[in-house]
Amino acid sequence: MRKPKLNSLLRGQKEMKRITFLFMIVCFIPLNTTFAEESIINHSSLTIAPLQSIGIVKVVASDEQKLIVNHNIFNQELLIECFINGFRFSKEKAGTKHQEGEGHLRLYIDGEHIGTLYEAAFVINGLPRGEHDIQIAVVKNDRTPYEMEETIHIRI
């Protein structure tokens, strides 16, 4: 009778951990994503619902602060995710003295300021059919710009 080698056992344990991790992402992340009810913005026919997630975090190995925006359209809802290296969203410090690496987002749709957001991901509901420019600007606590902004062009 042959005994399994230690390396084979360790490889098996690592693979099992990887499978368990992927299973948790697939099964539990959607359950952990919720709307931040107190932060929902209503603007004419639009609803902006910030998302809170205790799920996946994108890690970037760089000291440079950079805004990366991902978006997806599902039915007539627009999901936007913003990634900013070394940045902390701070609702409680909005309007106070600037502290490097803190602040919030300003959302503009077709050139009009729609709202201020304190979450990195949000859903926009109620956009009329057609083409739209969605601009996201990163703003300091004292409401001055960080010079990080991105505009995406979408069609609903």
Wavefront OBJ file of the C-alpha trace (Angstrom):
o trace
v 0.000 0.000 0.000
v 1.392 3.376 -1.058
v 1.205 6.478 1.187
v 0.370 9.821 -0.506
v 3.181 12.296 -0.643
v 3.028 15.411 1.534
v 3.235 17.722 -1.511
v 0.202 16.050 -3.085
v -1.797 16.541 0.105
v -0.824 20.211 0.353
v -1.749 20.791 -3.299
v -5.109 19.150 -2.642
v -5.734 21.397 0.361
v -4.878 24.531 -1.620
v -7.197 23.463 -4.439
v -10.014 22.793 -1.951
v -9.542 26.269 -0.422
v -9.661 27.807 -3.916
v -12.874 25.912 -4.766
v -14.447 26.923 -1.432
v -13.512 30.578 -2.037
v -15.029 30.571 -5.547
v -18.168 28.875 -4.209
v -18.539 31.612 -1.576
v -18.187 34.328 -4.218
v -20.782 32.756 -6.515
v -23.284 31.935 -3.778
v -22.947 34.615 -1.140
v -21.797 37.883 -2.732
v -25.200 38.699 -4.270
v -26.765 38.156 -0.822
v -24.301 40.569 0.776
v -24.916 43.382 -1.692
v -27.622 45.752 -0.475
v -28.971 49.154 -1.263
v -27.940 51.867 1.169
v -31.555 52.944 1.779
v -30.715 56.198 3.572
v -28.538 57.323 0.651
v -30.961 56.832 -2.257
v -31.125 59.918 -4.475
v -34.337 60.756 -6.344
v -33.998 63.335 -9.107
v -37.036 63.923 -11.350
v -37.622 60.465 -12.902
v -34.211 59.063 -11.844
v -33.304 56.994 -8.819
v -29.665 56.608 -7.812
v -29.198 53.762 -5.335
v -25.725 53.430 -3.801
v -24.659 49.857 -3.138
v -22.873 48.546 -0.097
v -20.872 45.386 -0.549
v -18.802 43.329 1.805
v -17.655 41.242 -1.117
v -14.855 41.507 -3.646
v -12.231 44.238 -3.383
v -10.005 45.128 -6.315
v -6.415 45.669 -5.213
v -4.065 47.782 -7.322
v -0.353 47.760 -6.534
v 0.444 51.395 -7.213
v 0.864 54.620 -5.281
v -0.842 56.631 -8.029
v -4.424 57.625 -7.317
v -6.472 56.868 -10.389
v -10.208 56.585 -11.026
v -11.283 53.434 -12.861
v -14.970 53.176 -13.777
v -16.703 49.977 -14.845
v -20.312 49.945 -15.972
v -22.949 47.478 -17.123
v -26.495 47.931 -18.352
v -29.082 45.363 -17.218
v -32.562 45.913 -18.617
v -32.833 49.660 -18.093
v -30.651 49.860 -15.008
v -27.104 51.157 -15.168
v -24.654 49.665 -12.652
v -21.512 51.736 -12.068
v -18.480 50.628 -10.030
v -15.670 53.057 -9.239
v -12.209 51.965 -8.129
v -9.825 54.517 -6.626
v -6.513 53.353 -5.211
v -5.867 54.584 -1.659
v -9.188 56.434 -1.320
v -11.738 56.503 1.504
v -15.327 57.668 1.029
v -16.306 59.942 3.909
v -19.874 61.221 4.249
v -19.326 62.437 7.801
v -16.411 64.674 6.734
v -18.098 66.250 3.683
v -17.711 70.018 3.820
v -14.780 69.886 6.250
v -11.088 70.581 5.774
v -9.337 68.552 3.070
v -7.646 65.357 4.185
v -5.627 63.596 1.463
v -7.211 60.383 0.204
v -10.737 61.157 1.477
v -13.828 62.558 -0.150
v -16.817 61.602 -2.256
v -18.152 61.375 -5.822
v -20.217 63.839 -7.794
v -22.514 62.392 -10.433
v -23.495 64.310 -13.565
v -25.874 63.016 -16.224
v -25.898 64.843 -19.538
v -24.071 67.765 -17.922
v -26.495 68.184 -14.998
v -25.354 67.576 -11.404
v -27.601 64.787 -10.132
v -26.144 63.983 -6.742
v -23.271 63.382 -4.365
v -22.358 59.796 -3.562
v -20.416 58.259 -0.692
v -20.255 54.702 -2.046
v -18.054 53.348 -4.829
v -20.861 51.426 -6.571
v -24.372 52.497 -7.443
v -27.320 51.766 -9.720
v -29.094 54.378 -11.831
v -32.747 53.587 -12.596
v -35.107 55.540 -14.810
v -32.804 56.819 -17.545
v -34.907 57.485 -20.634
v -34.107 55.589 -23.810
v -31.384 57.151 -25.894
v -27.767 58.222 -25.489
v -26.408 59.695 -22.267
v -23.122 61.010 -20.912
v -22.460 59.908 -17.338
v -19.696 61.878 -15.619
v -18.180 60.858 -12.294
v -15.875 63.298 -10.526
v -13.851 62.552 -7.390
v -14.102 65.422 -4.918
v -12.206 66.270 -1.728
v -13.919 66.740 1.656
v -13.836 70.521 1.105
v -15.661 69.959 -2.242
v -12.703 70.920 -4.440
v -11.879 68.501 -7.278
v -9.176 65.837 -7.100
v -8.639 66.166 -10.869
v -9.898 62.597 -11.258
v -12.982 62.232 -13.376
v -14.331 59.987 -16.068
v -17.174 60.323 -18.535
v -18.823 57.273 -20.049
v -21.136 57.384 -23.050
v -24.030 54.921 -22.904
v -27.134 54.011 -24.884
v -30.274 52.744 -23.147
l 1 2 3 4 5 6 7 8 9 10 11 12 13 14 15 16 17 18 19 20 21 22 23 24 25 26 27 28 29 30 31 32 33 34 35 36 37 38 39 40 41 42 43 44 45 46 47 48 49 50 51 52 53 54 55 56 57 58 59 60 61 62 63 64 65 66 67 68 69 70 71 72 73 74 75 76 77 78 79 80 81 82 83 84 85 86 87 88 89 90 91 92 93 94 95 96 97 98 99 100 101 102 103 104 105 106 107 108 109 110 111 112 113 114 115 116 117 118 119 120 121 122 123 124 125 126 127 128 129 130 131 132 133 134 135 136 137 138 139 140 141 142 143 144 145 146 147 148 149 150 151 152 153 154 155 156
